[in-house]
Amino acid sequence: MHRPRCSPLLFGFFCFCPCLAAALALAACDARPRARQEAGPAASSASAAPLPAQAAPAQAGPARVAVEARAMGTSLLLAAYTSEAMDEAAIRARLDKAIAEIRRLEGLMTTWRPDSELSRVNAAAGKGAVEVSPESLAVIEKSLWISERSEGVFDVTFEAMHGLWKFDEDIDDNVPRKEDVERARALIDHRQIKIERARRTVMLGKPGMRMSLGGIAKGYAVDAAARVLRGEGLTSFFVQAGGDLYIAGKKPDGSPWRAGVRDPRGKDANDHFAMIEVEDHAFSTAGDYERSFIKDGRRYHHIIDPRTGFPASESRSVTIWAKDALTADAVDDAAFILGAEKGLALVESIEDCGAVIVDRNNKVWVSKRLEGKVEVLRQPTDGL
């Protein structure tokens, strides 16, 4: 399953630049000044120097402090509000600390660096086991958990197909030959991931196999950043890494945040067809619109079904609501590939998990746990 996502989630108190157009559309806009960091190269852990922060105007109430950065091949956005106990400088220092944690995790799990733990596991495929950190092991174990629960449609060994489909910065509309797809697909098998928990080692069973945690690691990183912020005393904040989002607490006035769910065939990222109340939960969205091309009357996109080696065709978008970002990130691709009926059954089987699905026929499905939390404003736009 190939999903190099960089589709941010927008909500409540933020107003973003166009490069952060997203899966959850902007519900309201707070245009107060914010700190920024220059984006680094895609999938790179190189740090970026922050630009000088603009001074916030004097305000009677809480002021928003936000920091943008780049890591894990996508845009980061973290924000919180000042309080009597924490001024802008104190908030910014805590947000920077959370970003540093995301970058630390990137260094462990990226496939773009030959010295990362994941790259060493891939290099040793079919040869031997590699010791990894507790963090990498936790993400790999979570990937196997969702693989087993999803009939194998979530499979981090999809990296064997790297280069056949090009939906990243090198996007092109060449559809690979079926024989090439089948040759690579033979190396996709999560059951060949061998873990020894006591020794904290991971091994890929066949030579030529490769793993990528691109479809799940950002969720883990979002949770890790949220833990940092909670440990620093923050109770109301936002952590976003590409298409993965965690929202903590309520608005400063005590009301819940409301997030807009993007219309997958809408005119832009701010075109949403539904709203969801959010508090101390994560979101992750899988959609067929961010990384895609249309050829011969068919949409090809970056979410690959490992059962066929071709883009999944049962859904247009899946937004997962879950207690933590790791679970949301793990479930959204699986539900997308399975389609509405099987995808909702998967969602309902997982504690504290919900979904909004737009299927291939543009029908909207809402899971039971989100009934009463989701307001469907209109039918999503139809079209290819």
Salt bridges, closest charged atoms under 4 A:
ASP30 OD2 - ARG32 NH2 2.25
ASP30 OD2 - ARG64 NE 3.67
GLU68 OE2 - ARG34 NE 2.84
GLU68 OE2 - ARG36 NH1 3.19
GLU88 OE2 - ARG92 NH2 2.64
GLU101 OE2 - ARG104 NH2 2.93
ASP115 OD1 - ARG113 NE 3.25
GLU131 OE2 - ARG200 NH2 3.52
GLU135 OE2 - ARG104 NH2 2.85
GLU141 OE2 - ARG197 NH2 2.60
GLU148 OE2 - HIS190 NE2 3.24
GLU151 OE1 - LYS342 NZ 3.70
ASP155 OD2 - HIS190 ND1 3.33
GLU159 OE2 - HIS162 ND1 3.68
GLU159 OE2 - ARG210 NH2 3.67
GLU169 OE2 - ARG291 NH2 3.98
GLU179 OE2 - ARG177 NH1 3.47
ASP180 OD2 - ARG177 NE 2.97
ASP180 OD1 - ARG183 NH1 2.83
GLU182 OE2 - LYS178 NZ 3.94
GLU182 OE1 - ARG185 NH2 2.99
ASP189 OD1 - ARG191 NE 2.87
GLU196 OE1 - ARG199 NH1 3.48
GLU232 OE1 - ARG94 NE 3.60
GLU232 OE2 - LYS97 NZ 2.67
ASP244 OD2 - ARG5 NH2 3.01
ASP263 OD2 - ARG378 NH1 2.91
ASP271 OD2 - LYS267 NZ 3.81
ASP271 OD1 - ARG378 NH2 2.28
ASP280 OD1 - ARG230 NH2 3.34
ASP288 OD2 - ARG265 NH2 2.80
GLU290 OE2 - ARG262 NH1 2.73
ASP305 OD2 - ARG307 NH2 2.88
GLU314 OE2 - ARG360 NH1 3.16
ASP329 OD1 - ARG3 NH2 3.02
ASP329 OD1 - ARG5 NH2 2.31
ASP332 OD1 - ARG3 NH2 2.77
ASP332 OD2 - ARG5 NH1 3.02
ASP333 OD1 - ARG3 NE 2.26
GLU348 OE1 - ARG369 NH1 3.59
ASP352 OD1 - HIS281 NE2 3.15
GLU375 OE1 - ARG258 NH2 3.00
ASP382 OD1 - ARG316 NH2 2.98
